[in-house]
Amino acid sequence: METKNYFTKSNWRAKTVQFAGLIAISFAVLISCQKKSDTGTVYATPAPIGQTGIIGTCTGCNFAQTQMAQPISRASSLAIQWNMMGDQAVIQQLAYTYGGYATIKNYVGPVVFNGSMTVSSAIQLGYSGYNGYGCQLPAGQYQITNYNQPGQMTSGGFLSNMQLVASGNGVQVLFTLTDASIGDLQGSGQITHINGLLVATTAVINGQQVSCNDNQGLYVTY
């Protein structure tokens, strides 16, 4: 029986061209998701949430970002590992302030949060009156990103204007982080955790956008 060789020279060339095209597209997408600061540092802005319903573009997050800390937050059935980033220029200036005695807790400026959230068991977020329950956060892993504008860290380590999106398990929830502040468990000048009240405002569940009507929120701390 004669065996035909379907991997011909012409096929090999066609596949090579296709593969090269895919690589070029991949690099173009990667480069388009990055920006450069004046110092030449390449940094990535938080990615928008691409699913239908809640779409964040993080307008104003396009400053050169430097990692400030990786604090944590916990509540019942919930743990968040934050990646906290600030304005590179402000942080560099801070290094020269107070004769070198200033710590990252003295930072004042825009703050960008992203990270991961682990929900060990389903959490109910608010109610919707006669329509039954509001939003439910199923157990599992979630990605956290800033929504629209960056937050602000003010003197004393207080955080304001924080809007965050948790995305995962086919669910998106838009939170506000209110009454928020940084914490330093060891008193070492390092940010170890975030205190605050996560209040769910809107969610996309099973492709349908709903209002959470959350008037209690989840208090998170160390």
C-alpha positions as CSV (number, residue, x, y, z in Angstrom):
1,M,0.0,0.0,0.0
2,E,1.4,3.4,-0.9
3,T,1.5,6.0,1.8
4,K,0.9,9.5,0.7
5,N,3.0,12.3,2.2
6,Y,0.5,15.2,3.0
7,F,3.2,17.3,4.6
8,T,4.4,18.7,1.3
9,K,6.9,21.5,0.8
10,S,4.1,23.9,-0.1
11,N,2.1,22.9,3.0
12,W,5.2,23.4,5.1
13,R,5.7,26.9,3.7
14,A,2.0,27.8,4.3
15,K,2.1,26.6,7.9
16,T,5.4,28.5,8.5
17,V,3.8,31.7,7.2
18,Q,0.7,31.2,9.4
19,F,2.9,30.5,12.5
20,A,5.0,33.6,11.9
21,G,1.8,35.6,11.5
22,L,0.5,34.4,14.8
23,I,3.8,35.3,16.5
24,A,3.7,38.8,15.0
25,I,0.1,39.3,16.2
26,S,1.0,38.1,19.7
27,F,3.9,40.6,20.0
28,A,1.6,43.4,18.7
29,V,-1.0,42.7,21.3
30,L,1.7,42.5,24.0
31,I,3.2,45.8,23.0
32,S,-0.2,47.5,22.8
33,C,-0.9,46.6,26.4
34,Q,2.2,48.3,27.7
35,K,3.3,51.9,28.1
36,K,6.7,53.4,28.7
37,S,7.5,56.0,31.3
38,D,10.0,58.8,30.7
39,T,12.7,56.8,32.4
40,G,12.3,54.0,29.9
41,T,10.6,51.6,32.4
42,V,8.0,49.4,30.7
43,Y,4.9,49.0,32.8
44,A,1.5,47.6,32.1
45,T,-1.8,49.3,33.0
46,P,-4.5,47.3,34.6
47,A,-6.4,45.3,31.9
48,P,-10.0,46.2,31.4
49,I,-12.7,43.7,32.2
50,G,-13.8,42.5,28.8
51,Q,-17.0,40.7,29.5
52,T,-20.4,42.2,28.7
53,G,-21.9,44.3,31.5
54,I,-19.1,45.8,33.6
55,I,-16.3,47.3,31.5
56,G,-13.5,49.2,33.2
57,T,-10.9,51.2,31.2
58,C,-9.1,52.6,34.2
59,T,-8.8,56.1,32.7
60,G,-6.1,58.0,34.5
61,C,-4.1,54.8,35.4
62,N,-1.6,55.6,32.7
63,F,1.2,56.9,35.0
64,A,4.4,55.0,35.4
65,Q,3.5,52.5,38.1
66,T,5.9,51.1,40.8
67,Q,4.9,48.3,43.2
68,M,4.5,49.7,46.7
69,A,3.5,46.6,48.6
70,Q,1.6,43.3,48.4
71,P,-0.8,43.6,51.4
72,I,-3.5,41.2,52.3
73,S,-7.2,41.5,53.4
74,R,-9.4,38.9,54.9
75,A,-13.0,38.5,55.9
76,S,-15.1,35.5,56.7
77,S,-14.8,33.1,53.7
78,L,-12.7,35.6,51.8
79,A,-9.0,36.4,51.3
80,I,-7.5,39.0,49.0
81,Q,-3.8,39.2,47.9
82,W,-3.4,42.8,46.7
83,N,-0.8,44.2,44.3
84,M,-0.6,47.8,45.3
85,M,1.1,50.2,42.9
86,G,1.8,53.9,43.1
87,D,3.2,56.7,40.9
88,Q,6.9,56.0,40.2
89,A,7.8,59.7,40.2
90,V,6.2,60.4,43.6
91,I,7.8,57.3,45.1
92,Q,11.2,58.4,43.8
93,Q,10.7,61.8,45.3
94,L,9.7,60.2,48.6
95,A,13.0,58.4,48.8
96,Y,14.7,61.8,49.1
97,T,12.3,63.2,51.6
98,Y,13.0,63.7,55.4
99,G,16.6,62.7,55.0
100,G,15.7,59.1,54.0
101,Y,13.5,58.5,57.0
102,A,10.3,58.5,55.1
103,T,8.6,55.1,54.5
104,I,6.2,54.0,51.9
105,K,3.4,54.7,54.4
106,N,4.1,58.4,53.8
107,Y,3.2,58.2,50.1
108,V,0.5,60.6,48.9
109,G,-0.8,60.1,45.4
110,P,-2.7,57.8,43.0
111,V,-3.0,54.1,43.8
112,V,-3.8,51.2,41.6
113,F,-4.9,47.9,43.0
114,N,-5.0,44.5,41.3
115,G,-4.6,41.0,42.6
116,S,-6.5,37.8,43.4
117,M,-9.4,37.0,45.7
118,T,-10.1,33.6,47.1
119,V,-13.7,32.8,48.2
120,S,-13.8,29.6,50.2
121,S,-17.6,29.4,50.3
122,A,-20.4,31.3,48.6
123,I,-21.0,34.8,49.9
124,Q,-24.4,36.6,49.7
125,L,-24.0,40.3,48.8
126,G,-27.1,42.3,49.6
127,Y,-30.8,41.7,48.9
128,S,-33.3,42.8,46.3
129,G,-36.5,43.1,48.2
130,Y,-39.4,41.2,46.7
131,N,-37.2,39.8,44.0
132,G,-35.3,37.6,46.5
133,Y,-31.6,37.7,47.0
134,G,-29.3,40.3,45.4
135,C,-25.8,39.2,44.3
136,Q,-24.0,36.0,45.2
137,L,-20.3,35.5,45.0
138,P,-19.7,31.8,44.3
139,A,-16.7,30.0,45.8
140,G,-13.5,30.1,43.7
141,Q,-10.7,32.3,42.5
142,Y,-11.3,35.9,41.2
143,Q,-9.1,38.5,39.5
144,I,-9.2,42.0,41.0
145,T,-8.6,45.1,38.9
146,N,-9.2,48.8,39.3
147,Y,-12.4,50.1,37.7
148,N,-12.1,53.4,35.7
149,Q,-10.2,55.9,37.8
150,P,-7.3,55.1,40.1
151,G,-7.8,55.5,43.8
152,Q,-6.0,58.0,46.0
153,M,-3.8,57.6,49.1
154,T,-3.9,60.6,51.3
155,S,-1.9,61.7,54.3
156,G,-2.2,59.2,57.2
157,G,-2.6,56.2,54.9
158,F,-6.3,56.7,54.1
159,L,-7.6,55.4,50.7
160,S,-10.4,57.0,48.7
161,N,-12.2,56.7,45.4
162,M,-11.5,53.0,45.2
163,Q,-13.7,51.1,42.8
164,L,-12.7,47.5,42.1
165,V,-14.0,44.6,39.9
166,A,-13.8,41.0,40.9
167,S,-14.1,38.7,37.9
168,G,-14.2,34.9,37.8
169,N,-16.4,31.9,37.8
170,G,-18.7,33.4,35.2
171,V,-19.4,36.3,37.6
172,Q,-18.4,40.0,37.7
173,V,-19.0,42.1,40.8
174,L,-18.3,45.9,41.0
175,F,-17.2,46.9,44.5
176,T,-16.4,50.2,46.2
177,L,-13.8,50.0,49.0
178,T,-14.9,52.6,51.6
179,D,-13.6,53.7,55.0
180,A,-10.3,52.2,53.8
181,S,-6.8,52.6,55.2
182,I,-3.4,50.8,55.1
183,G,-2.1,48.8,58.0
184,D,1.3,47.9,59.4
185,L,1.2,45.0,61.8
186,Q,4.9,45.0,62.6
187,G,5.3,48.8,62.9
188,S,8.2,48.5,60.4
189,G,7.0,51.1,58.0
190,Q,5.8,48.5,55.5
191,I,2.2,48.1,54.4
192,T,1.0,44.6,55.5
193,H,-2.7,44.8,55.0
194,I,-5.7,46.9,53.9
195,N,-8.6,47.7,56.2
196,G,-12.0,48.7,54.6
197,L,-15.5,47.9,53.7
198,L,-16.2,46.2,50.4
199,V,-19.6,47.2,49.2
200,A,-21.1,45.4,46.2
201,T,-23.0,47.8,43.9
202,T,-23.5,45.9,40.6
203,A,-22.9,42.4,39.3
204,V,-23.2,40.4,36.1
205,I,-24.5,36.9,36.9
206,N,-25.3,34.4,34.2
207,G,-24.9,37.2,31.6
208,Q,-27.5,39.4,33.3
209,Q,-26.6,42.6,35.0
210,V,-28.3,43.1,38.4
211,S,-28.1,45.6,41.3
212,C,-26.8,44.1,44.5
213,N,-28.5,46.5,46.9
214,D,-25.8,45.8,49.4
215,N,-26.3,48.1,52.4
216,Q,-23.9,46.2,54.8
217,G,-20.8,45.3,52.9
218,L,-17.9,43.0,53.9
219,Y,-15.4,44.4,56.4
220,V,-11.9,43.3,55.4
221,T,-8.8,43.5,57.6
222,Y,-5.7,41.4,58.3
